Amino acid sequence: MSTKLTPFHLAFPVDDLDDARRFYGEFLGCAEGRSSDQWIDFDFFGHQIVAHLAPGQAGDRANTKVDGHGVPVPHFGLVMEMETWKTLAERLTAAGVEFQIPPGIRFAGQPGEQATMFFRDPSGNALEIKAFADMSSLFAT
């Protein structure tokens, strides 16, 4: 079954809007949309994310073991084409990003094999960026 993907919307807490603006806008290259003194819209690779000022509310509360790594929960992110993922991983590595889980391959040789990396924004929100060599394996079992 083929489904046309539509942009998702995600609102999340941040401790400081200026830090969010630098991280999502300048560092990740997300265009800024509407904003106020309480929130900022960003174009997150075609999706709408909104950083809401809520000091002390960001960050994970737990982690779950996935393929031998402690994955922060909650987290959000993207699925990219493999070449785009590699380029971003190289750029983040060169910039000295502190990875929660460094760029690598998860579920190697299994259905759903994927490249993944986890890092945090300045407020402690965890992001996962992943890619598949074959996007049809996104929901492979």
C-alpha positions as CSV (number, residue, x, y, z in Angstrom):
1,M,0.0,0.0,0.0
2,S,1.5,3.3,-1.0
3,T,0.6,6.4,1.1
4,K,1.4,9.9,0.1
5,L,3.5,11.4,3.0
6,T,2.4,14.7,4.4
7,P,4.3,17.0,6.7
8,F,4.1,16.2,10.4
9,H,3.8,18.8,13.1
10,L,5.7,18.5,16.4
11,A,5.7,21.0,19.3
12,F,8.4,20.5,21.9
13,P,9.8,22.3,24.9
14,V,13.1,24.3,25.0
15,D,14.9,26.1,27.7
16,D,16.0,29.1,25.6
17,L,14.6,30.4,22.3
18,D,17.8,32.0,21.2
19,D,19.7,28.7,21.7
20,A,16.9,26.9,19.7
21,R,17.1,29.5,16.9
22,R,20.9,29.0,16.7
23,F,20.7,25.1,16.8
24,Y,17.7,24.5,14.5
25,G,18.1,27.6,12.3
26,E,21.8,28.1,12.0
27,F,23.3,24.8,12.8
28,L,20.8,22.4,11.2
29,G,19.8,24.9,8.5
30,C,16.0,24.9,9.2
31,A,14.3,28.0,7.9
32,E,12.4,29.9,10.5
33,G,8.7,30.5,10.1
34,R,6.4,32.4,12.4
35,S,7.5,33.1,15.9
36,S,6.7,35.0,19.1
37,D,8.5,35.6,22.4
38,Q,7.2,32.1,23.5
39,W,7.7,29.9,20.4
40,I,9.4,29.5,17.0
41,D,8.3,27.5,13.9
42,F,11.0,25.8,11.9
43,D,10.9,24.0,8.6
44,F,12.5,20.7,9.7
45,F,13.3,19.2,6.2
46,G,9.7,19.8,5.0
47,H,8.0,19.2,8.4
48,Q,6.8,21.8,10.9
49,I,8.4,21.7,14.3
50,V,7.7,24.3,17.0
51,A,10.1,25.1,19.8
52,H,8.0,26.3,22.8
53,L,9.7,28.1,25.7
54,A,9.2,25.8,28.7
55,P,12.3,25.9,30.8
56,G,13.1,22.7,32.6
57,Q,10.7,20.5,30.6
58,A,13.0,19.2,27.9
59,G,15.1,16.1,27.7
60,D,14.6,12.4,28.1
61,R,13.1,10.7,31.0
62,A,14.2,7.1,30.2
63,N,16.0,5.0,27.7
64,T,15.3,1.8,26.0
65,K,17.8,-0.8,24.7
66,V,17.8,-1.1,20.9
67,D,20.4,-3.1,19.2
68,G,22.7,-2.8,22.2
69,H,22.4,1.0,22.7
70,G,20.5,3.0,25.2
71,V,18.1,5.0,23.1
72,P,16.8,8.2,24.8
73,V,13.0,8.4,25.2
74,P,11.4,10.6,24.1
75,H,13.1,11.5,20.9
76,F,12.1,12.8,17.4
77,G,13.9,13.0,14.1
78,L,13.9,12.2,10.4
79,V,14.3,9.4,7.9
80,M,16.6,10.6,5.1
81,E,18.0,9.2,1.9
82,M,21.3,7.5,2.6
83,E,23.6,10.0,0.8
84,T,21.9,13.0,2.5
85,W,22.3,11.2,5.9
86,K,26.0,10.5,5.2
87,T,26.6,14.2,4.3
88,L,24.8,15.4,7.5
89,A,26.7,12.8,9.6
90,E,30.0,14.1,8.2
91,R,29.1,17.7,8.8
92,L,27.9,17.1,12.4
93,T,31.1,15.0,13.1
94,A,33.3,17.7,11.7
95,A,31.5,20.3,13.8
96,G,32.3,18.4,16.9
97,V,28.7,17.4,17.8
98,E,28.6,15.2,20.9
99,F,26.6,12.2,19.8
100,Q,24.4,10.3,22.2
101,I,24.8,7.4,19.8
102,P,27.4,8.0,17.1
103,P,26.6,7.5,13.4
104,G,26.5,3.8,12.5
105,I,24.5,0.9,11.2
106,R,21.7,-0.7,13.3
107,F,20.2,-4.1,12.6
108,A,23.1,-5.0,10.2
109,G,22.1,-7.7,7.8
110,Q,18.6,-7.9,9.1
111,P,15.3,-6.6,7.7
112,G,15.1,-2.9,8.5
113,E,18.9,-2.4,8.4
114,Q,19.4,1.4,8.9
115,A,22.0,4.1,9.4
116,T,21.3,6.1,12.6
117,M,22.7,8.7,14.9
118,F,21.4,10.4,18.0
119,F,22.4,13.8,19.4
120,R,20.8,16.5,21.6
121,D,19.7,20.1,21.1
122,P,20.9,22.7,23.6
123,S,17.8,22.0,25.8
124,G,18.6,18.3,26.0
125,N,15.9,17.1,23.5
126,A,17.1,14.0,21.7
127,L,17.0,13.8,17.9
128,E,17.5,10.7,15.8
129,I,18.4,11.0,12.2
130,K,18.2,7.7,10.2
131,A,18.5,6.5,6.7
132,F,17.8,3.3,4.7
133,A,19.8,2.1,1.7
134,D,16.4,0.9,0.4
135,M,13.5,3.1,1.7
136,S,11.0,0.3,1.1
137,S,12.5,-1.4,4.1
138,L,11.4,1.4,6.4
139,F,8.6,-0.8,7.9
140,A,10.3,-4.2,7.2
141,T,9.6,-6.9,9.8
